[in-house]
């Protein structure tokens, strides 16, 4: 059994998030239980663990028919043991990522009407509830509106913004924040004591920082260290966790903002060879630059730090699916370094002995003009390597709009469903390296924002107009007569995507 399962909380007072523990203890004392809870927070914050504990508390035989001043689950009665062993038929855990259809929810509705077999309350814990389809949400809504007296729901999600407001309004919401270093250390201490491990002073703090606010990730990292040797020393921790020192992070930022791309590439290559984890490096960079930005508030460097943070936040979305996780971070830092250098900068990039030269020029309209559909940035990158030259120019918004239909025609044979989605979108504006598309249905927006689909779109855009990040915004349609058609309403247009185009 993994550390996280073995040492997960069994009582409310053992919950590691201080805020959540106080809320649950208050609920237990008052006896004012809601029929439905929405538990919102990052992965590994303890949402399902908390749901199980409250399910035990309301069903524990020690509490019986008590209405107020309920006690912690005893863990010894038949009810508590069956819940702990996941053997009770009255406690159902459902992963909405794999059971997201209306049929799954209908099956749930048909069973929930039946009285509990052995427990006082029938409890349903639905993990990643935001993954349910719209039809499934509508079916679930009817149950939440008129729940049986014996039923309780715990809806867990990492993305509350994807849960319909109609569902949220019928639940008592409890927010699970990212765990602090102190809270994760407290959780890890249980495993250290239980497993008889020896960890150097400050070691648990290092593991907690690498866990990125997740109790589950922290226990997993500690278990990996313990599997190598029972005595966890600093050398083992730093090499295994891929940690980055503050001095190294500061040097990377300095090389980026001062315009030293050659040195920056060399420094990142060293970190990559040392096995530094991209997610940890990104988190450390953002934390460091944020402090610098706040210190320079009102000064000349403020905008530079703010732009670098924006680039790194954009890069964070690509780290997840990049074949080389550290590459998006490197590109973000390099783009800032090139911005800082002279308009035409000769920069050596060591790569297999080849030396590349990068030239970058930017042309913008007057700064006094507000950003609108007509404002655009043209960026030209010229790369010379081993005697070859290629030029990629990021197009203006006017060029993209003019060539949009041709672009879709070229994309359709390669990916008909994505081309079908894009037929209901319109290029809106280009800001730096971001192409903003206006879409008119929430469904189209959610589909195009999926990582796999967005990657296909960005690759196709790069091949035609140069590398750009593609973003979507929900807009409004206008009829020929000038009447507005709100997003999400039915309307006809000759470019509307058909069902066959989208779903093949």
N, C-alpha and C positions, 0 to 999 in steps of 0.2 A: 504494500500500500504506500502511495506517495506521501511525502511529508504534509502536503496541503490537505489531503483527505484525512490523514491520521491525526493531525493537530488542528483541524477546523473547529471553531467554537461549538460548544454543546449547550451553552446557556447564554441568556441575553447579557449577563455581566461579563461574559468572555468575549463579546464582540469587540473587535479592535478599533473600529471607528468611533471615536468619542461621541460625536453628534448623534449617530444612529442609535448607539447604546442608550443614551438619555431619552430619546423619543420612545423607544420600545419599552423601557422600564416605566415610563409615564403611562403608556397605553396599558401595560400589565396592571399597574396599580389602580387605574381608573376603571378598567374593565370595559372601556368604550371601544370595542373592536369594530372596524369597518368591514363590510362584506367584500370589499375589493381594495387592494393596495397596488399602487404603481411604484415599483422600486427602480429608481433611475441612477445610473452611475457607470463608471468605466469598468472594463473587464477585470476580474480578480479582486473586486472591492468587497465581496462577501454578500451579494444580494440573495442568492439562493440559499446560502447558509442561514441568513437571517430569516428567510421565509420558512425554512424547516423548523427553526427554533420556535417561532410564533405558532406554527401549526402544532407543535408538541405542547406548547403552553395551554392552548385552548382545549386540547384533548387529554391532557394529563389527568389521571384519576385523582391526584391530590387536590386539583381545583374543583372537580365534581361539578356541582350546579352553582358554584360561587359566581356572583355578578361583579364584585369589586375586590380589590386587594388580592388579585391572583398571584400565585407564587411561581417561581421558576420551574420548568419541567424537571421532574425528579430523575428521569433517565432510567428508572428501575421498574416502573409498572409495565404491564403488557402493552398498553397503548404507546408509551414512549419507546419501548424496545422495538415494536413493529415499525415505527416511523424511522428510527435510527438504522434499522436493517433494510429499509426501503421495501418491506414485505407487506405493508398495509394496502389493501385494495381501495381504501378511502382517501389515500393521498396519491394524486396523479401528477407526475412531472412530465411536461410536454415541451419539446424543443421546437419552437415555431419555425426555425430555419429549415427543418425537414418535414414538419407537419403544418403547413401553412395554408392549405386549401380550405374551401368552404365545407367540403365533406368531413375534414378533420374536426372542424368546429361543430358541425351538425352532430357528429358522433358524440362529442363532448356534451352537447346540450341534451341529447337523449339520455345520457347516463347520469347527468347531474340531478335530474328530477327524482331519481331513485334515492331512497333514504340510505344513510350510511350503514354499512354492514356491522361494524364493531365500534366505530368512534362516534364522538358527539358531533363533530363537524367533518364535512367532506371538503377537502382542500385541493385546489387546483393551482399548480405552480407552472406558469407558462414562461419559459426563457426565450430571450430575443423576440419578444412579442411584436416588435416593429416589422418583423419579416412576414407577418400575415398578409394575405391579399386583401383588397378592399372588400370583396364579398365576404371573406371570413370575418373581417372586422364588423361588418354590418350584422352578421349572424351572432357574433359575440356580444354586440351592443344590446340585443334584445334580452340576452340572459342577464347582463349587468343591470339592466333597467328593472327587471322583475326576478330577482334571484330567489331561490328557495331559502327558507330560514336556516337550513342546515349547511349551506354552501359558503365557502370563502375562496377568494381569488387572490393570487399574487402574480402580477404581471411584471416581469423583469425586462429591462431594456438598457442598451447602451446609447440608443439614439431616440430620445423622447420626441424630437421634432418630427419623426416619421410616424408617430402614433396619432391617430385622429383626435381632434379636440373633444368629440363626442364621447370617446372612450376615457380620455383623461379626466373629463368633468365628472365622471361617475366613480372615480377612484380617489382614495386618500394617497397623496403623493409623498414619498420619502426619498430624499436625495442622498445618494452615497457619493461622497467626494473622493478625489484621488487621495490615497493614503499618504500621510506625512512620513518622513524618515523615522521619526520617533515611534509612530504607530506600527510601522513595519518591523522595526527592531523589537518591539514588545512581542509581536506575533512570532518572530523568528526565535526569540529566546526560549519559547516553549519547546521548539524542536531541538535546539541545542541541549537543553536540559534533559529532555526525554531520550535523546539518542546518545548522550554522553560525549558530545563533541567538544573539542578545544579550539576556540577561535581567538586569534590575536586581538588585542585591544583596538577597538575602532573597526574591526572586521565586519561586524554586522551592519554598521553604518554604510560601509562600502557596498555590501550586498543590497541594502535597502535603496541606496541611490541608483544602483543598476536596475532595480526592479521597476522603475518608472511608475511608481504609485500603485502597484498591484501586489496584493498579498500572495496571490497564487504564483506570480512570477518570482517573487522573493523566495518562497519556499522551494521552488523548482531550482533556482540558482544555488541555494544553499545545499540542496541534495546533490547537485552536480559536483560541487566542491568536496562534499563529504565522501562521495564515491571514489575520489582520487586518493584521499588520505584523511584520517580522523583528525589530525592536527592541521588546521587551516591557518597558514601563515600569510603574510602580506604579499609575498612574491607570487604564491599560488593564486591568491584572490585577484590580483591585478591582471595577471596573464590570462586567467580563465574567464574573467568577466569582461575583458576588453575595455578596461576603464581608461579614461583620459585625464591627465593632470590639469589643474587650472592654468599652470604656466604654458602648457602646450596649446590649450584652447585660446589663451590670450595672444599667443604668437600667430596662430592661424588668422585670427581677427585682424591683427595689426598688419599682416602681409596682405590681407584682402583690401582693407580700407586705404592702405598706403600705396596700392598699385604695384605689387611685386608678384606677378603671376608665376614667374619661373621658380622662385623660392617656395611659393605656395604649393605648386605641383609636387615639388620634392618632399615637402613636409607631409603632405597627405599620403604620398607613396610610402613613406616610412610608417605612418600610422596603419595603413592597410596591411603592410607586411607584418606588423606587430599583432594583427588580429583585432583591432579596435572595432567595436560594434557600432554600426552606423546610427542606430537609434539613440544610443548613449551619447555619441559625439554630437548628434543634432540637438539633443536636449541640453547638453552642456553649452553648446554654442549659443542657443537661444537665451538661456539663462544669463550667460556672460554679457551678450550684446544688449540685452534688455537693461541690465544695470548701467552699462555705458550710455545707452540712449537716455535713460532717466537722469543721469549725471550731467549730460550735455544739453538738457532741456533749454531751448532758447538760443543755443549756440550754433556755430557753423557746422558742427559734426552731427547734430541731431538728425537731420534729414538723411545723412549717409547711413547712420545706424538703423534708422527706421526702414529704409529701403532694403538694407541687408536682411533685416528680420523678415520682411515681406517675401523676399526671395527664398529664404530658408523655409518659411512656412509652406510656400508653394512646393518646394523640393520635398517636404515631408510626405506629401501625397504620393510621390513617385518612388520613395524609398521602399515602400511595401512590395512593389512588383518589379522593381529594376533588377535585371540579372546581376548587376554589380551594385549592391545597396549604397555604397559610399559615393557612387558617381553623381547622383543628383545634388548631393551636398557640395561636392567638388565644383560642379558647374555653377552653382549659386555663388560660391565664394569667388570663383574665377571671373564671373560676369561683373561682380562688383570691383574686382581688381582691374579689369580692363576699362571699366567706366572711369576709374580714378586716373588711369594712365593717360598719356597724350592722345589726341584724336586719331593719330596714325602711329600705332606702337608696334615696334618689332619685339616679339616675345618668343623666347625659346621654350618649347615644351619637349622635355625628354621623353621619348617613347620609342624604345627599340633602336636608339641611336639616331633616329630622324629628328630634325629640328623643324618646327612649324613656325610660320610667321602669321600673326593675326593682325588684321587691320580692321578697325571698327569706326564707323562714322554714323552719326545720328542726325536726322533732319526733322525738326519739329516746327509747327506753326507757332505764331506768336504766343508767349506765355500768358498774355492778357486774355486770350480766348478761352472760354470755359470749355471743359471736355464735353463733347457731344458726338453725334454720329459722324460728323465730318472731321473731327480732330483725329489725327493719326500720327504714328511714329514709323519711320522707315529705318531699318537697321540693316547694314550690309556687313557681312563677314567674309573676308577673303582668306583662304587657308592655302598656304604653299607648303608642300611636304614632298621631299625627295623628287623635286623637279616637276611636280604636278600642281595644277591650280584649279580650284573650283570656287564658284561664286554663288552664294545663296542670299537672295534679297527678300526681306520680309515685305510683303505687298501692302499697299494702302487699302483702306476699307472700300474705297471706290472700285479698286481692281478686283477685290474679292467678291463684291456684289455683282459686278459685271460678269464674272466668270463662274458664278455659283452654279448655274444650271449645267454648264459644261463639266464642272467638278463632280456634280452628283451623277451625271451620266457615266463618267469614268469610274466612279466608285461602285455603282450598281452591280456590274458583273462580278466584282470581287466580294461584295457584302451587300446583298439586296435589302436585308432587314434594316441595317443602319442607314443606308441610302434612303429607304422609305421614311425613317424617322426624321432625317434631315430635310426631306421635302416639305415638312411642316415647320421648318425653322428658317430664320432670316439672319444674315450677318448684320450685327448692330454697330459695333465699333471695334477698333484695335487700339489697345493701350500698351505701349511697349511691346512685350512679347505675348500678350494675351489677346485672343480673338474671342469676343463676346457674341454669342448667338442668342437671338430672341426666339423663344418657343411659346406656344399658346395653349398647351395642355400640361397639367402636372404629370400625367403619365409619360409624355415624351421627355420632359425634363428629367424625371427619375431614371428613365431608361438610358438617356445619353450621359448621365452623370455616373453610371456604373463604370468602375475602373477598366474593365475589359473593353467596353464599347468606346469609352473616351480615348483609350490607347489607340484603337483602330482609327478613330477620327483624326487624332493628332498626327499619326503617321501619314495619313492621306493628305492632310493639310500641309505637312512639312514637305512632302514630295512636290507640291504644286506652288505653294507660296512661302515656304521657309518654315523652320521650326517655331511653333507657337503653342502655348497652353490654351486649350479650348475650354470656355466656361459657358454656362447657360443661365439665362434669366427669364422668368415668366413674364410675358408681355400681354398686350391686348391686340386683337384683330380689328380692322376697320373695314366696313363694307364700302362698296363703290360710292354709295350716297353719303358717306361720312359718318354713319352711325357706328358707334363703338360696339364691339362684341367682346364681352369679358372673357378672360381665360377660363377654359373649362366648359364653355357653352357649345352647343351644336351649331355648326355653320358649314356652308359649302364653299369650297374654293378649288380651283382647277389644279392647284398644287398639293391638295390634301393627300396625305399618305393613306393608302388603302390597307386593309387588314392583311391582304396577301403580301404586300410589300414588306410590312413590318415583321410578320410571323412566317413568311415564306410559304 
